[in-house]
Amino acid sequence: MRVLFLASEMAPFSKTGGLGDVIAALPGSLRSLGIDVRVLLPYYGYPKRSELRLLGTVHPPYTKRLGEIWSLGTDDSIYFLRQPEYYERGGIYQNAAGQDWEDNPERFAYVNRVAVELCQGRLPFLDWRADLLHAHDWQAGLAPYLLALESRIGAPRPKTLLSIHNLAYQGRFAPELLDILHLPKEDFHPGGVELYGSFSFLKAGLVFADALSTVSPSYAREIQEEDLGMGLGGLLRSRQQDLYGILNGIDVTRWNPAADPYLPAHFTAHNRQGKTQCKIALQTEMGLIPDPQTLLLGMVSRMVEQKGADLVLALVPQLMEHPIQLVLLGTGDLALQEQAQRLAWQYPGKMAVRIGFDEGLAHRIEAGIDAFLMPSRFEPCGLNQMYSLRYGSLPIVHGTGGLADTVRDLHQDQRGNGFVFRPASQEALAQTIARAERVFHTENWQWQAAQTIAMQENHSWQRAALEYQSLYRHLLSGA
């Protein structure tokens, strides 16, 4: 079984969110099951080219620019598409001001066309073709459509699966793009690639892929409804027989409190003394008052409304009246970033903010906090709540999508491992943080029991890989 993953990011080479973590971990778990998985992604300048090996040049159809395919040393399972004018510019999707690159459709159409050439075995320097293309999010949504176009003229093609990591990002562009990308106008209609007057990469994939998947069972159900369907609920309901919800896993080697190289001390579910050391070290590192008895809340997230960052920031003055500290790490909406920084200056020693991406600090936050805030208005899967569970930092989550599939409220379930609230409102979040504070300070035995339950759960990628293997076999059984 030969499978090509097509994605726009892959940790640690490129990452803006959970997609990068998924592409970093899932292929390896699938390879352990005997599946020949290759990954194609743009080369944004990392790793250094001295660590890469040039395999050959490409000039995909209907494009004007030559590109190069590089592999990671002697590892031919990861292919980097180098096209400096398109990809080596300092930001994956946006410039330094937070604005989308104007040529994003051309940039990602280019890697989609190269993926088609690779899938079909048309790259002479690679003796390989795919049985199945596994495309991820809107940046890869054009490839299933391009392969469907080839099948119209009788060309054999691999089966195609499109995974939706976040339906809110749809790759919508002006219809004039069809001419620029040399795509047929006869498919620009509501039953095809048109989405409310625009051309959508994501919708192209949703319509023309052989099967669709999302990253949690609950999210697969939610996106068929009008509220979270983002204008595509009807289409997804029409394809519900082809839509699968497979919960993401986490890399339990990278995220392991017993051996994490980023931590000042290690700990396990049965010996959490090191977690207290991690808490004091984190408080010191972030300029907070070192105090193991203070409830330390953390949030590692994009600072956007979808993630509920505005809900958290609105509550800060109220939280700071209690024996509570707060640490935030992330980037996102400039207004929310500035609001977070102002609040941190207003409450020195009680609140700390770090704008940016810092892998090591993300690990230290997960290990050092008592509870992790994840009040997302919607959350396809979420990975941080699973990292938090593994590190014994009880998640406080809005009960939606993958959060509802992984976190059980300790006041409603004997196997509770966190705190769940509904709806996604400031009031509900405040009440739930108050519940968590009460348990932490007055019912610590219950807190510790929930920590033990959380840290013993299995959220490894092996489970998800077995489900994907089954889905691949189902798709290929009729090939």
C-alpha positions as CSV (number, residue, x, y, z in Angstrom):
1,M,0.0,0.0,0.0
2,R,1.6,3.2,-1.2
3,V,0.3,6.5,0.3
4,L,1.3,10.1,-0.4
5,F,0.6,12.6,2.3
6,L,0.2,16.2,0.9
7,A,0.3,19.0,3.5
8,S,1.4,22.5,3.9
9,E,3.3,22.1,7.1
10,M,5.1,19.4,9.2
11,A,6.8,19.9,12.6
12,P,9.5,20.6,13.3
13,F,10.2,22.0,9.8
14,S,7.1,24.2,9.7
15,K,4.2,24.6,12.0
16,T,1.5,27.0,12.8
17,G,-0.9,24.7,14.6
18,G,-2.0,21.1,15.1
19,L,-1.7,20.2,11.4
20,G,2.1,20.3,11.7
21,D,2.0,17.9,14.6
22,V,-0.3,15.5,12.9
23,I,1.9,15.3,9.7
24,A,5.0,14.9,11.9
25,A,3.5,11.8,13.8
26,L,0.9,10.0,11.7
27,P,3.1,8.8,8.8
28,G,5.5,7.1,11.1
29,S,2.8,5.3,12.9
30,L,1.4,4.1,9.5
31,R,4.8,3.0,8.4
32,S,5.0,0.8,11.6
33,L,2.0,-1.0,10.2
34,G,3.8,-1.8,6.9
35,I,2.3,1.1,4.8
36,D,4.7,2.9,2.4
37,V,3.9,6.5,3.3
38,R,5.7,9.4,1.6
39,V,5.1,13.1,2.6
40,L,5.3,16.0,0.2
41,L,5.4,19.6,1.5
42,P,6.8,23.0,0.5
43,Y,10.3,23.9,1.6
44,Y,10.2,27.1,3.6
45,G,13.9,27.3,4.3
46,Y,14.2,24.8,7.1
47,P,16.0,22.5,7.6
48,K,19.2,23.8,6.1
49,R,19.9,22.6,2.6
50,S,23.1,21.1,3.8
51,E,20.9,18.5,5.6
52,L,19.0,17.7,2.4
53,R,19.7,15.8,-0.8
54,L,18.6,17.0,-4.3
55,L,16.6,14.4,-6.1
56,G,15.5,16.2,-9.2
57,T,13.7,19.1,-10.9
58,V,10.0,19.4,-11.7
59,H,8.0,21.6,-14.0
60,P,4.4,20.7,-13.4
61,P,1.8,21.4,-16.2
62,Y,0.3,24.9,-16.5
63,T,3.0,26.5,-14.4
64,K,5.8,28.8,-15.4
65,R,8.3,28.0,-12.7
66,L,10.8,25.2,-12.2
67,G,10.9,23.5,-8.8
68,E,13.2,21.0,-7.1
69,I,12.5,18.0,-5.0
70,W,14.8,17.4,-2.1
71,S,14.8,14.6,0.5
72,L,15.9,14.6,4.1
73,G,19.4,13.2,3.9
74,T,19.1,9.5,3.1
75,D,15.4,9.4,4.1
76,D,13.3,9.2,1.0
77,S,10.0,9.3,2.8
78,I,9.9,13.1,3.2
79,Y,10.0,15.2,0.0
80,F,10.5,19.0,0.2
81,L,9.3,21.0,-2.8
82,R,11.7,23.9,-3.2
83,Q,10.6,26.9,-5.2
84,P,12.3,29.9,-3.6
85,E,10.0,32.6,-5.1
86,Y,6.9,30.9,-3.7
87,Y,8.0,29.5,-0.4
88,E,11.2,31.0,1.1
89,R,9.8,34.3,2.3
90,G,9.6,34.1,6.1
91,G,6.0,33.2,6.6
92,I,4.0,30.0,5.6
93,Y,0.7,31.7,4.9
94,Q,1.1,35.3,6.0
95,N,3.5,38.2,6.0
96,A,4.9,39.8,9.2
97,A,1.8,42.1,9.4
98,G,-0.5,39.1,9.6
99,Q,-1.9,39.5,6.1
100,D,-2.3,36.5,3.8
101,W,0.2,36.3,0.9
102,E,-1.7,37.6,-2.2
103,D,-0.3,34.7,-4.3
104,N,-1.4,31.9,-1.9
105,P,-3.6,30.3,-4.5
106,E,-0.8,30.0,-7.0
107,R,1.7,28.9,-4.2
108,F,-0.5,26.0,-3.1
109,A,-1.8,25.1,-6.6
110,Y,1.9,24.6,-7.5
111,V,2.5,22.0,-4.8
112,N,-0.8,20.3,-5.6
113,R,0.2,19.9,-9.2
114,V,3.5,18.5,-8.2
115,A,1.7,16.1,-5.9
116,V,-0.4,14.9,-8.9
117,E,2.8,14.2,-10.9
118,L,4.3,12.3,-8.0
119,C,1.1,10.3,-7.4
120,Q,0.9,9.3,-11.1
121,G,4.6,8.2,-11.2
122,R,5.5,10.9,-13.7
123,L,8.7,12.1,-12.0
124,P,11.5,10.2,-13.7
125,F,13.9,10.5,-10.8
126,L,11.5,8.7,-8.5
127,D,10.5,5.1,-9.1
128,W,7.3,5.4,-7.2
129,R,3.6,6.1,-7.6
130,A,0.8,6.3,-5.1
131,D,-2.1,3.9,-4.6
132,L,-3.8,6.6,-2.5
133,L,-3.4,10.3,-2.0
134,H,-4.1,11.6,1.6
135,A,-4.6,15.3,1.3
136,H,-4.8,17.6,4.3
137,D,-6.9,20.8,4.6
138,W,-7.6,23.4,1.9
139,Q,-4.0,23.9,0.9
140,A,-4.1,20.3,-0.5
141,G,-7.7,20.3,-1.7
142,L,-6.9,21.0,-5.3
143,A,-5.1,17.7,-5.8
144,P,-8.2,15.4,-5.5
145,Y,-9.9,17.6,-8.1
146,L,-6.9,17.6,-10.5
147,L,-6.8,13.8,-10.3
148,A,-10.6,13.6,-10.9
149,L,-10.1,15.7,-14.0
150,E,-7.5,13.2,-15.3
151,S,-9.9,10.4,-14.8
152,R,-12.4,12.1,-17.0
153,I,-10.1,11.5,-20.0
154,G,-9.5,7.9,-19.0
155,A,-6.3,8.2,-17.0
156,P,-5.9,5.8,-14.1
157,R,-5.5,7.6,-10.8
158,P,-5.0,6.8,-7.1
159,K,-7.9,6.8,-4.7
160,T,-8.1,10.1,-2.8
161,L,-8.9,11.0,0.9
162,L,-9.2,14.6,2.1
163,S,-8.8,15.2,5.8
164,I,-10.5,18.3,7.3
165,H,-8.5,19.7,10.1
166,N,-10.4,22.9,10.4
167,L,-13.5,23.6,8.2
168,A,-13.2,27.3,8.9
169,Y,-10.3,27.7,6.6
170,Q,-11.6,27.1,3.1
171,G,-9.1,28.6,0.6
172,R,-11.7,30.9,-1.0
173,F,-10.5,33.1,-3.9
174,A,-11.9,35.1,-6.8
175,P,-13.4,33.1,-9.7
176,E,-10.9,34.7,-12.0
177,L,-8.4,32.3,-10.5
178,L,-9.9,29.5,-12.7
179,D,-8.3,31.1,-15.8
180,I,-5.0,31.8,-14.0
181,L,-4.8,28.1,-12.9
182,H,-6.1,26.8,-16.2
183,L,-9.1,25.0,-14.6
184,P,-12.3,24.3,-16.4
185,K,-15.1,26.8,-15.9
186,E,-17.8,24.1,-16.3
187,D,-17.2,23.0,-12.7
188,F,-17.8,26.4,-11.3
189,H,-21.3,26.0,-10.0
190,P,-22.9,25.2,-6.5
191,G,-22.5,21.5,-7.1
192,G,-18.9,21.9,-8.0
193,V,-16.1,24.1,-6.9
194,E,-18.1,27.3,-6.3
195,L,-18.7,28.5,-2.8
196,Y,-21.0,31.5,-2.5
197,G,-19.5,33.1,-5.6
198,S,-15.9,32.3,-4.9
199,F,-13.6,29.4,-6.0
200,S,-12.7,27.2,-3.0
201,F,-9.8,24.8,-2.8
202,L,-11.4,23.1,0.1
203,K,-14.8,22.6,-1.6
204,A,-13.0,21.2,-4.7
205,G,-11.6,18.5,-2.5
206,L,-14.8,17.9,-0.6
207,V,-16.7,17.3,-3.8
208,F,-14.1,15.3,-5.8
209,A,-12.2,13.3,-3.2
210,D,-13.3,9.6,-2.9
211,A,-13.6,9.9,0.9
212,L,-13.5,12.6,3.6
213,S,-12.3,12.5,7.1
214,T,-12.2,14.8,10.1
215,V,-10.0,14.6,13.2
216,S,-12.6,13.6,15.7
217,P,-16.0,11.8,15.7
218,S,-17.8,14.7,17.3
219,Y,-16.5,17.2,14.8
220,A,-17.6,14.9,12.0
221,R,-21.2,15.2,13.3
222,E,-21.0,18.9,14.1
223,I,-19.9,20.0,10.7
224,Q,-23.0,18.5,9.1
225,E,-25.0,21.0,11.1
226,E,-25.7,24.6,10.0
227,D,-23.9,26.2,13.0
228,L,-20.5,24.6,12.5
229,G,-20.9,23.6,8.8
230,M,-19.4,27.0,7.7
231,G,-21.6,27.1,4.7
232,L,-20.7,23.5,3.7
233,G,-23.1,21.6,6.0
234,G,-25.4,20.6,3.2
235,L,-22.6,19.2,1.1
236,L,-21.2,17.3,4.0
237,R,-24.6,15.8,4.9
238,S,-24.9,14.7,1.3
239,R,-21.5,12.9,1.7
240,Q,-22.1,11.5,5.2
241,Q,-21.6,7.9,3.9
242,D,-18.1,8.9,2.8
243,L,-17.3,11.0,5.9
244,Y,-15.3,9.5,8.8
245,G,-14.3,10.9,12.1
246,I,-11.0,9.6,13.4
247,L,-9.6,11.1,16.6
248,N,-6.0,12.4,16.3
249,G,-3.4,11.0,18.6
250,I,-0.3,12.6,20.0
251,D,3.4,11.8,19.8
252,V,3.9,10.1,23.2
253,T,7.7,10.0,22.7
254,R,8.0,13.8,22.2
255,W,5.4,14.5,24.9
256,N,6.5,12.3,27.7
257,P,6.9,13.9,31.2
258,A,9.1,11.0,32.3
259,A,11.8,11.8,29.7
260,D,11.0,15.2,28.2
261,P,14.4,17.0,27.5
262,Y,12.7,20.4,27.8
263,L,11.8,19.9,31.5
264,P,13.9,20.8,34.5
265,A,12.5,17.7,36.3
266,H,10.7,14.5,35.3
267,F,7.6,12.8,36.7
268,T,5.1,10.0,36.2
269,A,1.5,9.3,37.0
270,H,2.6,7.6,40.3
271,N,5.4,10.0,41.3
272,R,4.5,13.6,40.5
273,Q,7.1,15.2,42.8
274,G,8.9,16.5,39.7
275,K,5.7,18.3,38.5
276,T,5.9,20.6,41.5
277,Q,9.5,21.4,40.6
278,C,8.4,22.1,37.0
279,K,5.7,24.5,38.4
280,I,8.2,26.5,40.5
281,A,10.7,26.6,37.6
282,L,8.0,27.8,35.2
283,Q,6.8,30.5,37.6
284,T,10.4,31.7,38.0
285,E,11.1,31.6,34.2
286,M,7.9,33.6,33.4
287,G,8.4,36.2,36.2
288,L,5.6,34.9,38.3
289,I,5.7,34.7,42.1
290,P,6.9,31.2,42.9
291,D,4.2,29.5,44.9
292,P,3.1,25.9,44.6
293,Q,-0.2,26.6,46.4
294,T,-1.4,29.1,43.8
295,L,-3.6,27.7,41.0
296,L,-1.5,28.1,37.9
297,L,-3.5,28.2,34.7
298,G,-1.9,28.0,31.2
299,M,-2.9,28.5,27.6
300,V,-0.8,27.6,24.5
301,S,-2.8,28.6,21.5
302,R,-3.4,30.8,18.6
303,M,-4.8,34.0,20.0
304,V,-8.0,34.1,18.0
305,E,-11.7,34.1,18.8
306,Q,-12.1,30.5,17.6
307,K,-9.8,29.4,20.4
308,G,-11.7,31.5,23.0
309,A,-8.7,33.7,23.7
310,D,-11.0,36.7,24.0
311,L,-13.1,34.9,26.7
312,V,-10.0,34.3,28.7
313,L,-8.6,37.8,28.4
314,A,-12.0,39.3,29.4
315,L,-11.9,37.3,32.6
316,V,-8.4,38.3,33.7
317,P,-9.3,41.1,36.0
318,Q,-11.8,38.8,37.8
319,L,-9.3,35.9,38.0
320,M,-6.5,38.1,39.4
321,E,-8.7,38.8,42.5
322,H,-8.2,35.1,43.4
323,P,-5.1,33.1,44.3
324,I,-4.7,32.3,40.6
325,Q,-1.8,32.9,38.1
326,L,-2.0,32.8,34.3
327,V,0.6,32.1,31.6
328,L,-0.1,32.5,27.9
329,L,2.0,31.5,24.9
330,G,1.0,32.0,21.3
331,T,0.4,34.4,18.4
332,G,-2.6,35.5,16.4
333,D,-4.9,38.5,16.3
334,L,-2.8,41.6,16.8
335,A,-5.5,43.2,19.0
336,L,-5.7,40.2,21.3
337,Q,-1.9,40.0,21.5
338,E,-1.8,43.6,22.5
339,Q,-4.6,43.1,25.1
340,A,-2.8,40.2,26.6
341,Q,0.4,42.1,26.9
342,R,-1.3,45.1,28.5
343,L,-2.9,42.8,31.1
344,A,0.4,41.1,31.9
345,W,1.9,44.6,32.5
346,Q,-1.1,45.4,34.7
347,Y,-0.7,42.2,36.8
348,P,3.0,41.6,37.3
349,G,3.9,38.5,39.1
350,K,0.4,37.0,38.5
351,M,0.2,37.0,34.7
352,A,2.8,36.4,32.0
353,V,2.6,36.4,28.2
354,R,5.0,35.3,25.6
355,I,4.1,36.2,22.0
356,G,5.6,33.7,19.5
357,F,6.2,30.0,19.1
358,D,8.6,28.3,21.5
359,E,8.5,24.5,21.5
360,G,10.5,24.1,24.7
361,L,8.4,26.7,26.6
362,A,5.2,24.9,25.3
363,H,6.5,21.7,27.0
364,R,7.4,23.5,30.2
365,I,4.0,25.2,30.4
366,E,2.2,21.8,29.9
367,A,4.3,20.3,32.7
368,G,4.3,23.2,35.1
369,I,0.7,24.4,35.1
370,D,-2.1,22.9,37.2
371,A,-4.8,23.4,34.6
372,F,-4.9,24.1,30.9
373,L,-7.4,26.5,29.4
374,M,-9.0,25.5,26.1
375,P,-12.3,27.3,25.7
376,S,-12.5,26.9,21.9
377,R,-15.8,27.9,20.4
378,F,-15.3,25.0,18.1
379,E,-12.4,22.5,18.0
380,P,-12.0,19.9,15.3
381,C,-9.8,17.8,17.5
382,G,-7.3,19.7,19.6
383,L,-3.9,18.3,20.7
384,N,-3.1,20.5,23.6
385,Q,-5.8,19.0,25.8
386,M,-4.2,15.5,25.2
387,Y,-0.7,16.9,26.0
388,S,-2.2,18.3,29.2
389,L,-3.7,15.0,30.1
390,R,-0.4,13.3,29.7
391,Y,1.3,15.9,31.9
392,G,-1.3,15.8,34.6
393,S,-2.5,19.3,33.9
394,L,-6.3,19.1,34.0
395,P,-7.9,20.6,30.9
396,I,-10.7,23.2,31.3
397,V,-12.5,22.9,27.9
398,H,-15.7,23.9,26.1
399,G,-17.5,20.6,25.3
400,T,-17.2,20.6,21.5
401,G,-15.5,18.5,18.8
402,G,-12.4,16.6,19.9
403,L,-12.5,18.3,23.3
404,A,-15.8,16.5,24.1
405,D,-14.3,13.3,22.8
406,T,-11.3,13.4,25.1
407,V,-12.1,15.3,28.3
408,R,-14.6,14.1,30.9
409,D,-15.9,16.4,33.7
410,L,-14.8,15.1,37.1
411,H,-18.1,16.2,38.6
412,Q,-20.1,14.2,36.0
413,D,-18.0,11.1,35.4
414,Q,-16.3,8.7,37.8
415,R,-13.4,8.6,35.4
416,G,-13.3,12.4,35.1
417,N,-10.1,13.8,33.9
418,G,-10.8,17.6,33.6
419,F,-13.6,20.2,33.6
420,V,-16.1,20.7,30.8
421,F,-18.4,23.7,30.3
422,R,-21.2,24.7,27.9
423,P,-22.0,27.0,26.2
424,A,-18.9,28.9,25.1
425,S,-19.6,32.0,27.1
426,Q,-17.6,34.1,29.5
427,E,-20.0,33.3,32.3
428,A,-19.8,29.5,31.8
429,L,-16.0,29.7,31.7
430,A,-15.8,31.7,34.8
431,Q,-18.0,29.3,36.7
432,T,-15.9,26.4,35.6
433,I,-12.6,28.0,36.6
434,A,-14.2,28.7,40.0
435,R,-15.1,25.0,40.2
436,A,-11.5,24.0,39.4
437,E,-10.2,26.5,41.9
438,R,-12.4,25.0,44.6
439,V,-11.3,21.4,43.9
440,F,-7.7,22.4,43.8
441,H,-7.8,24.2,47.1
442,T,-10.3,22.2,49.2
443,E,-10.7,18.8,47.5
444,N,-7.2,18.1,46.5
445,W,-7.7,14.3,46.8
446,Q,-10.2,14.6,43.9
447,W,-7.7,16.7,41.9
448,Q,-5.0,14.2,42.4
449,A,-7.2,11.2,41.5
450,A,-8.2,13.0,38.2
451,Q,-4.5,13.6,37.5
452,T,-3.7,9.9,37.8
453,I,-6.6,9.0,35.5
454,A,-5.5,11.6,33.0
455,M,-1.9,10.5,32.9
456,Q,-2.7,6.9,32.4
457,E,-4.9,7.3,29.3
458,N,-3.7,6.2,25.9
459,H,-3.9,8.8,23.2
460,S,-1.0,7.5,21.1
461,W,-1.1,7.7,17.3
462,Q,-1.1,3.9,17.0
463,R,-4.8,3.8,17.6
464,A,-5.5,6.4,15.0
465,A,-3.1,4.7,12.6
466,L,-5.1,1.4,12.8
467,E,-8.3,3.3,11.9
468,Y,-6.7,5.0,9.0
469,Q,-5.3,1.7,7.8
470,S,-8.8,0.2,7.8
471,L,-10.1,3.2,5.9
472,Y,-7.3,3.0,3.3
473,R,-8.1,-0.7,2.8
474,H,-11.8,0.1,2.4
475,L,-11.0,2.7,-0.3
476,L,-8.6,0.5,-2.1
477,S,-10.8,-2.6,-2.0
478,G,-12.8,-1.2,-4.9
479,A,-9.8,0.3,-6.8
